[in-house]
Amino acid sequence: MIYAVFCVLLFWQNHDPDDHWVRLTELTPEELSNIEVLVADKTPQKIAEVPRAVYVLTQTELQNAGVTHLVDALRLVPGVFVGQIQANQWASGVRGFNSRLSRSLLVLVDGRSVYNPLFAGVYWELQDTLIADIARIEVILGPAGSIWGSNAMNGVINIVTQAPQESQGGLVEIGGGSVEASRLAFRYGGTTAGGAAYRVYGKGFDVEPAVHAEGDAFDAWDSRQIGWAVTRRRGDGEFRWQGDVYRKRLGEQTGYSEISPPRVVPLLEQSVVDGANLVGRWERPFGKKTLFVRSFVDWMDRNDPQFHERRLTADFELRVLQPRGNHRLQWGGGYRYSADRTTSPPTLFFDPADDQLHIGHLFVADHWQVPRTRLSLNFGMKMEANNYTDLEWQPKVSAIWRLSERLQVWAAVSRAVRLPSRLERGLEIINLINEDPATFTHISANPDFQSEEAVIAEWGLRRRFHATFASHINLFHGTYRNLLSIEVEPATFIPDPEPGRFEIPFTLGNGLSAEASGGEWQARWQPNDDWLVKAHFAYLDLDLALEPWSTDPSTAAGTEGSSPHQQAGLHAYYTPNTTFSAGLLLRYVGDMPAVDVDAYWQADLHLSYRVGQRWQAALTGNRLRASRQSEFDGQIAFRRAWRAKLSYRW
């Protein structure tokens, strides 16, 4: 039905203006360089003045690319890898170290960290909001620990939603297709009699399973989510409250081992994840100073077939922005509390089963505009105290030289860390690998596991050649220490219970180091008001080495082999008027032998057509080049997908 509606609307010509429709090419290269981002130092700062590798995806780009899942939007960013593992799981990473949970990458939604300290990383299947309400997605390629703290070792992704006053009126979206069976979303925004702006939204979707080599279709999933946001001004201050409540059901095929009798118990069930969050922000000027207060509470109950995690996180931060002469000083501090409760089978457990993480931090940052020059220097330091590794220092020094309005050169040196997770400090896994004789592997956590750390130097150049063409290039070289390793020990025989069993012990350690070099190039060409062409290329050389004492047999090769050396993309958008738009996205990913994925390129297509001032229809095709494509597991492939959507605004 949706496809038939789209075909009818495609031939219905109507060119009335629509306040909700923004042509992608209305943002020139100069205007894009003046977009203000928060991810650089938590205060609005123009991209052209940021001494970091920063990339911004605007709301219009998300709409013209047909993005439906947040993680898929990151495919548009140079240097960021996204590979789907199964229908409800993704691997991602910035400048290598790709993994299921992206453990060296910090992800924020309106400043709320969604990093999970149990397994270290981000459950991308849980991160969702209404795409139409996203103002922009800001990405830092490289370390940002001096401002964002631990776990921002390789990058930061900040998803920023629109203020409620910017998303007024109503919106209904209905869609479906060959893989995403159905999707329904709504949003309504208004203003109260007291002057507060608000919006509420809800959305849900159902996704079909991937294509599995063994034929098991187990990973279908569905999502239901509602949320709200309110902004109110009182005096000189502005308050914003927002929150979300969700339930996800994720098909999963897993299992656990039993010791007596030795066997593997298979589990083919759904994971059920319930969650809610509440975020509050207050901003108020005091003379030349500005005070920022932010706090959030996040609750999650994840009931997997073999594991159950309940987690409560509370976070508070206070910042003061204090301009003084040629200096823009920023200082503050905060505290985070995260408590978990876990239950699991006796061969897969955390010790202790329940734990708490406490992190307190202080930070200071200074942006100094050197008098009578075009040079700006930036200094930053964050000190964190935690109950795992005591004190962690994360400094940064950077500079940007604005040679002209069209040319900027920048450089930075940073130290960043990733704190140990509960997995590395308390997880025990006993896994059967042979029944006769009974042989198990026994992976033990390390209560003395130390923070992974990185020291990274970066250089960059931004050049706007003329009004229609701009290009950026970033280069980096970094050294990593104390990386996660899996140390193997000689097998032992355990006689109890009879007839006994062999165990091969493994212990988690800090036995790996690494060097990473590479860079990202991006260009934007806008020959006229109708066309926009963007191209990007990323190169990575990642070399891991064992410490002399390490016995790890495979982690180095696995980490290197799961990160492609090259990635490239070409995005072409055509918007001849405010009625029709088309977008073609070509992307190339190099081979990843560790996960059995050969180099490939794929094509996505998005068509959108507006009827009158209220109706809009869209058709999106993903993975059009091949009927089946593996992205991060050679045993699981994804079908060519078509999806249609019909939207109504008022």
TIPA-856271 format. One record per residue (C-alpha): residue in one letter; x, y, z. Coordinates in steps of 0.5 Angstrom, whole numbers, plus 500, padded with zeros to 3 digits. Example, Ala and Ser with C-alpha at 12.3 -4.5 7.8 and 13.67 -1.06 7.14 Angstrom:
// residues 2
A525491516
S527498514
***
This chain:
// residues 650
M500500500
I506505502
Y509504495
A503505491
V502512495
F509514493
C508512486
V502516486
L505522489
L511522485
F507525479
W503530483
Q506536482
N505542487
H510547488
D507551494
P513553500
D513549506
D516552512
H519545515
W522543508
V529546508
R533545501
L540541503
T544546498
E542552502
L548551507
T554554503
P561551505
E562558508
E555557512
L557550514
S564553517
N560557522
I556552525
E557552532
V558546536
L558544543
V562537542
A569541542
D569544549
K562544551
T560551549
P558554542
Q564554538
K564555530
I567549527
A572554523
E575556530
V576549533
P583546533
R580538532
A578534527
V570535528
Y565533523
V558535523
L551532520
T546537520
Q538535520
T537536513
E543531511
L540526515
Q533527512
N536527505
A540520507
G534517509
V537515516
T532511520
H537508526
L542513529
V548508528
D547508521
A548516520
L555515522
R557511516
L557518513
V562521517
P570520515
G574516519
V568512523
F567505521
V560502522
G558495520
Q552491522
I553484526
Q546482526
A539485525
N540488532
Q547489533
W552493530
A560494531
S563501530
G569505532
V573511530
R580510527
G580503528
F579498535
N572497532
S568492536
R561490538
L561496544
S566501541
R569501548
S574507546
L569511544
L564516548
V557517545
L552522548
V545524547
D544531549
G550531554
R548524557
S553519556
V550512554
Y557509555
N555502559
P561501564
L559493565
F562491558
A565498556
G561501551
V555503547
Y549498546
W547502539
E541498539
L538502545
Q540509542
D534512539
T530518538
L526521533
I530523527
A526529525
D528532532
I535532531
A539538530
R545535528
I550530530
E557532532
V563528532
I570529534
L575524531
G581523536
P581524543
A577529548
G579526555
S581533557
I574536556
W569529556
G573525561
S575518561
N573513555
A573519550
M580515548
N579515540
G573520539
V566523541
I559523538
N554528541
I547527538
V544534539
T536534539
Q532541537
A530545543
P522544544
Q521551541
E524549534
S520543533
Q513546534
G507543531
G505536529
L508530525
V506523523
E510518520
I508511517
G513507513
G515500512
G519495507
S522489505
V527489512
E524494516
A517491516
S513497519
R515504522
L510509526
A512515529
F509522532
R511528535
Y507534537
G510541540
G507547543
T507552548
T504553554
A500559557
G506560562
G511561556
A514554556
A515550550
Y514543550
R514537545
V512530546
Y514524541
G513516540
K515511535
G516504534
F518499529
D519492527
V525489523
E526482520
P532478521
A538477517
V541472513
H544467517
A549461514
E546456518
G539458516
D536460523
A532467523
F533469530
D535476530
A528480529
W527485533
D522491535
S522497539
R517502542
Q519509545
I516515548
G519522550
W518529552
A522535552
V520542556
T524549555
R522555560
R526561561
R525565568
G529571568
D536571565
G536563566
E533558561
F531551564
R530544560
W528538562
Q527532557
G526524558
D525518554
V522511556
Y523505552
R522497551
K526493546
R525486544
L531483541
G532476538
E538472540
Q542466539
T546464545
G548459550
Y552457556
S556451559
E555446564
I560442568
S557436570
P555433565
P559437560
R554440555
V552447552
V545449553
P543453547
L538459548
L534461542
E530467546
Q529474546
S532479550
V527484553
V530491555
D527496559
G529503560
A528510562
N532517563
L531524565
V536530564
G535537566
R540543564
W540550567
E544556564
R544563567
P549569566
F552572572
G555579569
K561576565
K560569567
T555564565
L553558570
F551551567
V548546571
R547539568
S544533571
F541526569
V539519571
D539513567
W535507569
M536500565
D533493566
R536488561
N534481561
D538477556
P537469555
Q543468559
F544474563
H540480567
E543487568
R540492572
R543499572
L542506575
T546512573
A546519576
D550524574
F551532576
E556537573
L557544574
R561549569
V563556569
L565560563
Q569566565
P571570559
R577575561
G581579556
N584575551
H582569555
R576564555
L576560561
Q572555563
W572551569
G568546574
G567539576
G562533577
Y560527580
R558520577
Y555514581
S553508577
A550501580
D549495577
R546488580
T547482575
T544475575
S547469571
P549462570
P554459575
T559458569
L558466567
F558471572
F561477575
D564477582
P562481586
A555480583
D553487585
D558493584
Q558501584
L562506580
H564512583
I567518579
G569525581
H572530576
L575537576
F577540570
V580547567
A580549560
D583556557
H582559550
W587564549
Q587569543
V594571542
P594579542
R595582535
T595575531
R591570528
L593565533
S589561538
L592557544
N588552548
F590548554
G585543558
M586538564
K581534567
M583530573
E578524575
A578520581
N575513581
N574507585
Y578503580
T584506578
D584512583
L587518579
E587519572
W590525569
Q588527562
P591534559
K591537552
V595542548
S592545542
A593551537
I589554531
W592559526
R587562522
L592564516
S586567513
E578567513
R579561508
L585557511
Q586555518
V591550520
W591547527
A595542531
A594538538
V597533543
S592529548
R593524553
A586520554
V584514558
R579508558
L577506565
P577499566
S570496566
R566491570
L568485565
E575486566
R575487573
G570481575
L567477570
E568469570
I567465564
I567457563
N566455556
L566448554
I570446548
N570439548
E566433551
D571427551
P575428554
A571434558
T575440556
F573447558
T576454557
H576459564
I577466563
S578470569
A578477570
N584481573
P582485579
D588489578
F587491571
Q589498569
S586504565
E588503557
E591510555
A593513549
V598519547
I596522540
A598528536
E594531531
W595536525
G589539520
L588544515
R581547513
R581550506
R575554503
F578555496
H571559494
A564559495
T563553492
F568548494
A572547501
S576541503
H579539510
I585534511
N587531518
L593527520
F594523526
H599519530
G598515537
T601511541
Y597506546
R599502552
N596497557
L591495552
L586489553
S590482552
I588475554
E593471557
V594464556
E596459562
P598451561
A592447562
T590444568
F586437570
I581438576
P578432579
D572434582
P566432580
E568426577
P571424572
G574430572
R576435567
F581439563
E581447564
I585452560
P586458564
F586465561
T587471565
L585478562
G591483562
N594489560
G599486555
L598490549
S601496546
A600499539
E601505534
A596508530
S597513524
G593515519
G588521516
E582523514
W580527507
Q574530506
A571535500
R565539499
W563541492
Q556545491
P557547483
N550551484
D543551488
D541544485
W547540486
L551538492
V557533492
K561530498
A567526498
H571523503
F577518504
A580515511
Y586511512
L589507518
D595504519
L594500526
D600496529
L599492535
A605489539
L605484545
E609486551
P615482553
W611478558
S605477555
T602470552
D596473548
P596468542
S591472538
T588479540
A593483536
A591480530
G584480531
T584487533
E588489527
G584485522
S577488524
S579495522
P579496515
H585500512
Q581504507
Q574507507
A571512502
G565515500
L561519495
H555522497
A551526491
Y545530493
Y540533487
T535538490
P532542484
N526545488
T523545495
T518539492
F523533490
S530531492
A535525491
G541522494
L546517492
L551515497
L557510495
R561507500
Y567503500
V570499506
G577495506
D577488508
M577485515
P580478515
A579477522
V571477522
D572474515
V569480511
D572482504
A573489501
Y566491498
W563497496
Q555499497
A550504494
D544507498
L539511494
H534516497
L528519494
S523524497
Y517528494
R513533497
V506534496
G503541498
Q505544505
R504538509
W505531505
Q512528504
A513521501
A520518501
L523512498
T530509501
G534503498
N540500502
R545495500
L543496492
R549493489
A549486492
S543482494
R547480500
Q552483504
S556481510
E559487514
F562485521
D561477521
G562473514
Q557468517
I551473517
A549477511
F544483510
R539483504
R538489499
A533493503
W527498500
R523502505
A518507504
K515513508
L509517508
S509524513
Y504529515
R506535518
W501541521
***
